[in-house]
Amino acid sequence: MATTAGLVVDIIDLPQQTGAIKQVHVEAPAPADLGTEMIGAPEGSPMVVDAELTSLDNGVLARGRADVHIHGQCVRCLRDIDDDVTVSFDELYFTPEAAAAQADEGDEEADALFTVDGTSLDLERALRDALVLTLPFQPLCREDCAGLCSECGERLDDLPPDHHHEQLDPRWSALADLLADSAADGEDAADSAAGAAESGSANDAEERP
């Protein structure tokens, strides 16, 4: 069993005879962007990959599994999600000659084929595709997550069952504004009257002998 330092594995010692097998064990940090926007393996987090490489006429068949730590956020309440998952992959890596033959035959997806690079192959592509297909499109901290309160933004699961906010009928809000304006106008008028009264009293006092 060979142990490599990364996801690019050496196949120079894999016999080209059809059916020849090599076991590979990889312990490596997760590459960047391994997952989706909402959830995936944090860059640099440890991964363990075990794979069986089988030599074929047109390439190398890579079958294996990877233990990966994933981190993300719940789409409803934004709570952190952390989990350890095992991902299985099964991909055929074509030789450059076999990939070119596929293109010559009119295969429109020939450019996207996995290929071996002379004496090595990169397990990252197989792992990346397998993990993305495994991850939830909309991750949830739990299936019945209640989400966030639309008024205060707090997590509903953390709030008491009777949590609510007073909701005024919008038809009354305009009236409330008018009443507030009227009250303000009344206060201004009262202040003006009081000021005039004080001014008149002062004038009367000055006119008295």
Buried (B, 14 or more C-beta within 10 A) or exposed (E): EBEBEEBBBEBEEBEEEEEBEBEBBBBBEBBEEBBBEBBBBBEEBEBEBBBBBBBBEBBBBBBBBBBBBBBBBBBBBEBEBEEEEEBEBEBBBBBEEBBBBBEEEEEEEBEEBBBBEEEEBBBBBBBBBBBBEBBEEEBBBEEEBEBBBEEEEEBBBEBEEEEEEEEEEEEEEEEEEEEEEEEEEEEEEEEEEEEEEEEEEEEEEEEEE
